[in-house]
Amino acid sequence: MHGGLLRSAGAPPLVVDLGYGSSPVTTVELSDRLREVRDDVVVVGLEIDRARVDAAQTAARPGLSFRSGGFELAGLRPLVVRALNVLRQYEQGPALEAWATLRAGLAPGGLLVEGTCDEVGRRVAWVALDADGPRTLTLAAHLPTLDRPSALAERLPKALIHANVPGQPVHDLLAALDDAWDRAAAYAPFGPRSRWTAACSTLAWPQTGPVRHREGELTVPWATVEPR
């Protein structure tokens, strides 16, 4: 998760995992992974359900805590906010308002990562936003279980899910990615990672870094998928 941003932070970076759900397991995993990047990172899990916060306290430890809070981020000013599967149930208007509230709560130079994943984390799509607005869209998949790239459509974030129709840029992106996947069929005997990497490398669509094709990711500028 944007390791360069964490590494370049002067003070110990604060990361918020917003809406971790009925179990804090994803917040604990996030803390473990980020500590491989910065061993002084501070992770706070936020939930509006007080019972969930109380239950999560057994997982608390130095550098990892849990609090009650919502889009106002409990008054914290984090460098990074992760919000997965939080806005999907909202109507589009309130979801965009939540974007604005969350962005306003970021520390200077901070980043909001908002998106949707399936129940076991094999299909994910997220938007990265800074204080000025959305910057990129990332599509990510567990490649051995991916039939076609367009299967990621069902995990598009709220800001894009309703725009996946003919004539809209995100629909064109998924169609182009499917086409590149088909043209990369010759790489299938070498495994899905090789096929995905070949498809992304030949995709006729602007991309932005860091390039993580081998990890099953594709990142494009928001301006190329923003709904018309």
N, C-alpha and C positions, 0 to 999 in steps of 0.2 A: 504493500500500500504506500506508493510514493515515498520510498525509502530515502530518496535524496532530500526531500523536504524535512524529514526527521533528522537526518544526519547534519544538515546545515543549521538547525536550530541552535541558538546559543544556550539558553536555559533548558533544563529538562523538559521535553515536549509533552504537552497535555493532549490526550486523545480521548474523545467521547464516543462510546458505542451506544447509540440512541435506540431504545425500544428493543432490548435483547430478548424479550418474551418470557415464557414461563420458566425457562432454565437459563442460567448464566453461562452455559457451556461455551457459546460462541464468543462471549466477552473474554472468558479465560483463555481461549485459544488465540484470540486477537492479541492479548497481552503477551502470551508466550512467543508468538511470532515477531511482534514488534521489539521485544527485548533482545532478539537476535540482531536487530539493527541498531538499537540504542538501549543499553542496559539500564539507563536512568529514565526511560519513558514512564509516564504516569497515565494509566488508563482508568477511566471512570465509566461504569455502566449506568445508564439512566433509564428508568421506567416510571410511568405515571401510576402504576398499580403498586400501592404500598406493600401489599402482601408479597409481591414478587421481589421487591427490594429487601424485605426482611428475610425471605428465604435465601436470597443470594449471599447474605453476609457470611455464610459458612465458607464461601469461596474467596473472601477478601484476604488480602495479604499486602505487604509493603509494595506500593506502586500499583495496586489494583483495589478499587473500592466501588461501592454501589450506592446510588442516591435516588431519591424521587425527583423526577423532572420530565419535562416535555420539550417542546420546540424552543422554549426560552433558555434551555440548557442549564437550568438550575443556577443561573447567574455566572456560570463558568465562561472562560474565554479560551476555548481549545484551539490548538493548531490544526487538528483534523477532527472532523465529525464523520462517523460512519452511520448511515441510516438505511438499513436493508429491510425490505418488507414492511416499512412503516407507512408510506404514503399510498400504497397500492389501493387501499380501501377508501381513500378520499376521492371526492369529485375533483375534477381538474383544477377548478378555480381555487378551492382551499389548498390543494397540493402546491400550487404555484405560490400562494401566500406563505405556506410553510417554508418553501425555498427561501423566500425573502427574509423571514424571521431567523432561520438558521444561519444564513449568510451574514446577517447583521451581528450575530453572536460570535463569529470567528475572531480569533486573534489576528493581528496584522499579518498578511501573507498566508492566511489559513486556507484550508480546503474542506469542502463538503463533498462526501462521496455518498450519493443517494441512488438506490436501485432496488432490484428485485432478484431473488434467487428461488430455485425450487427447494423442496423439502430437504434434499440431501446435498445441496450445493453443487450440482452438476451442470446447471444452466444458470447463468448470471448475466445481467446487464446493468451497467451503472453509468451515471452522469457525474463528472467531476466539475464542481463549481467553486469559484472563488468570489471575492467581494463584488466583482463586476458582473457575475452571472455564470451560466454554464460554459464550460470550455471544451469538454470532450465527451464522447460516448465510447464506452468499452463493452464489447461482447466477449464472453468467456465461456468455455465449455470443457467438461471432462471428455476429451476427444474419443476414448474407446467406446463411449456410449452415444456418440453423436451420429445420427443418421444423415442429416442434412443441416447446413448452417441456418436455414430459415426456421428450424425448430426453436431457435432462440427467440423468435418473435413473441412467444407467449410470456416471456420474462422481461419484455421491454418495460422501462419505468413508466410511471403514470403520465409523464409529460409526452411520451411517444406512443403508448400502447394504442390509443385511438387514432393515431396518424398512420398506422400501418395499413394503408389502403392505396390502390393504384393512383399515381399522380403525386404522391407524397415522397419526399427524399428518403425516409427511413425504409419505406417499402422498396424503393429502387436499390438501396444498399443491400438489403437482404436478397433481392433477386440477382444482383450482380455477384454476390458472394456465393449463391447457389450455382451460378453459371461457372464461376472460377473453380468451385469444388468439382463440378462435372468435368471440366477441362483438365483437372489434376487427377483424374481417375487412374492414370498410369502409375501414380505414386502409391496407390492403395496397397500393393503387395509389400511395401516397406513400412506399412502401419499408418494409423490415422494421424499421428503427429506429422509425418512426412507429407501426407496429403494436405493437411490443413496449412502447413507452412508454405507449400507450393501454391496453394490457392490464394492465400493472403499476399504472397509475394508478387503474384501476377494480377491481383485485383485492380481493376481500373477505377480506383477511388482514392482520394487523398487520405493519407494516414499520418499519424503523429506519434512521437515516441514517448517513453522508451518502447522500442519494438520488442514484443514478447510473444511472437508467433509460436515458438516452441512450447510455451506454457499454455497454449490454447486460447490466447487473447488476441483481439484486434481492437485497436483504438483509432478513432477517426475524429476530426474536428467537429465540434457541435454545429458550426455553421453549415456543414455539409448534410446534416440530418434534421435541422430545425424545421418544425412544421411550417408549411406555408400558410 
